[in-house]
Amino acid sequence: MIDEPQVRIVVADDHQVVRAGFAGLLGTQPDFAVVGTAGDGAEAVRICRELRPDVVLMDVRMPGMDGIEATRQLAAGPAGDGPRVLILTTFDLDEYVYDALCAGASGFLLKDVTAERLFEAVRVVAAGEALLAPAVTRRLISEFARLRPRAAAPRADRLGTLTPRETQVLRLVAEGLSNPEIAGRLVVTEETVKTHVSRVLGKLGLRDRTQAVVTAYESGLVVPRSPGRG
């Protein structure tokens, strides 16, 4: 039996106890390897470029270069050529987390996350999927997209390159539907949905579904709900 390659992880947080805690917890899993830790964003970027991890747990608030700018720099390379970033935060409705998602993060976790949820999240993003945590992440994106005047989203002009079906799929992704749910809604196979999602990400220059949700809201393709409407 061939061993599965380990997921290489970097933990970035300005509190040494938090860094050590997450690193120690992740180190209990045989399929994880914590290859480095960082105390600020600049160190995180340097270590990631040197060690090329698969996943970075990134604190959003750090002195000097914060987690938002570090995420932006790590996501600036060619699509797929860089670590997936999971933002660590204390509050779920956090403008800094929204900015980090816009900068290229694949999802976020609260710092009081359970061990099981942490392990699952790392495995999900390492596999190339986005950690949408549908209810919480979409609520976050919807809230701040609603509160802020809409800026010209860099990829909004590319929406015109999508076919009507691809646009429909993007809307459903932004609503938080999974591939099987989209397949059921459109009465197509799950493989067909995967193909559509892949083409949407490729045409819009996006890394994953989280970025697709951000783009759908910021471009106005999906209208944020008003408070009290779920």
N, C-alpha and C positions, 0 to 999 in steps of 0.2 A: 504494500500500500504506500503510495506517495504522499508525504506530508504536504498539507496545504501551506503555501507561503504565509508568513506572519504579516499582520497589518502593522506597518511601521508608524509610530505615533510620536508627536512632539506636544508637550504640555506647556502653555504660556500663561503665566499669571504672576502678578507682582507680589503676591503673598507666598512666601516660601512654604508655609504650612499647607496652603491649598495646593500648590504645585506638587509637593511631596505626597499629599493625600491622594490626589487623582492618579499620579504616576504609580503609586503603590497599589492602588485598586486595580488599575488597568493591567499591571504586571502579574496579577493573579491568573490571568487568562492565557492559556497556552498558545492561542492564535494571535496574541498581541505582543509587540515588542516596543517598549518606550525607549526611543533612541536618543532623546534629548529633552531638556527643559529650558525655558527662557523666562526672564523676569520682566521683560518689556517687549514692545512690538518690534523695535529695531533688532534686538537679539533674536527674536522669533524668526524674522525674515532671513537673517544671516544664517541661522542654524538650519532652516528649512532648505535654503539654497545649497547648503553644504551637504546635508544628510538626506535630502529628498524623501521625506516621509510621505505616507499615504494620507494621513489625517492629522490635523492640528486642532487641539482643544485650545481655544483662544479667548482669554478674558477680554471683555469689551472695553473696560476702563483700566488703563495702565499709564504710568507717568512717561513723559517723553512721547514716543510714538505709541498711540493707542491701538486697540485691536481692530478698529475700523480701517485705519491707514495701512496697518500690516496686512489685513485681508485684501485690501485693494491692490497692494503691491504683489502679493502672492497670486492673485487671480488675474494679473495683467498679462501673463504669458499666454501662449497658444492654448486653446481649449483642451482640457484634459492633461496639460503639461504642468502640473502643480498639485499641491496637496488639497484635499477637501478641508474646508474650515468649518468647525463646529464652535459657535460662539457660546461662551459661558456667561451667564448673567444672573442677577439677583431678582430682577423683576421681569415679568413676561411682557407687559405693555411698556416697552422701553424704546424711546426714540433712537438711542444709540444702537440697539439691536436692529431696528429697521434700517438704519444707515449701513450697518454691517451686512445685512442681507442684500441691500442694493449694491454694496461693494463687491459681492461675490460669494458670501458665505452660503453654505449648503443647508444651514439650519441652526437652531440654538437649543441650549439646554439650561434649565435652572440649576444653580449650584447645589441645591438640595435634592438633586435627582437621585433616584434609587440606583444601586449598583447594576441591577438587571437592565434598567432603562438606558443607563450609560453604555453598557456593553452592546446592547441592541443598536443604539444610535451610531456608534462607531462602526459596527459591521455594515449597517445600511449605507452610510455615506462612503465607506471604503469600497463597496460594491458598485459605486457610481450612481446610486440613487440619492434623491434629495430627502432630507429629514423634514417633512412638511409639518408633522404633528398637526394634522389639518385644522382642528378647531382653533388652537392657540396661534399658530403661525399665520393663518389667514386672517384671524381677528386683528393681529398686530399689523399686518400689511394693510388691511382695509382701513383700520383706524388712522394710521398716519398718512395714507394716500388721501383720505378724506379731509384731514385737517390741514394738509399743506396745499398751497396753490400748486397746480400741476405744472412741473417744469417740462420742458421738451425732452421727453425720454429719448436717450441716444438711439434706441432701437425702434422707436415708434414708426419711423419712416419705412422700416423694413416690413412692417405688417402687411403692406400692399403686395409683397412677394408671396404671401401665403395663399393657397387655394381656399375656396369657401369651406371645404371639409377640414382643412388644417386649422383655419380660424375657429371653426366650431370646436375642434378638439382642444385648442388652446383655452377657449372659454371654460370648457368642462374641467380642464386641469386646474385653472384658476379657482374654480368652485370647490376644489379639493377632491374631486373624484379620482379613484384609482383606475388603472388600466382595465381591470375586469368590469368595473362599474361603467366606464365609458363605453366599453364594448357592448354591454347590455343596453345602454341608452341608445346607441347608434345602430344596434343590431348588426354588428360586424364581429370578426374574430379579434381576440386579444392581440394576436400577432399583427393584425392590420393597425390596431391602435398604437402599438409599439413603433411601427413604421412611421405613422403620422407624427407621433411625438418626437421621434428622432429627426424627422425632416423639419419640424417646427424649430427645434433647438438649433439645428444646423443653419437654417435660413436666417434666424435671428441672432446667431453668434452667441448662444447661451450655453452654459455648462450643464444645467440641470433644471428640474421642475420648479425649484424654489425661485430661480431667476425668471422662469416663465411666468410665475404668478406675479412677481414684482412688475415685470414688463406689462402684463395684461392690465394691472391696475393703473400703473403710471401713464400708460398710453391712452387710457380712457376706454379700452376695449371692454373692461368690466368696471361697472360703477360701484364704488364702495357703498355699503349699506349704512343708513343712518343709525344712530344709537337706538337700542331697544328693539331692533328688528332681527336679532339673533346673530 
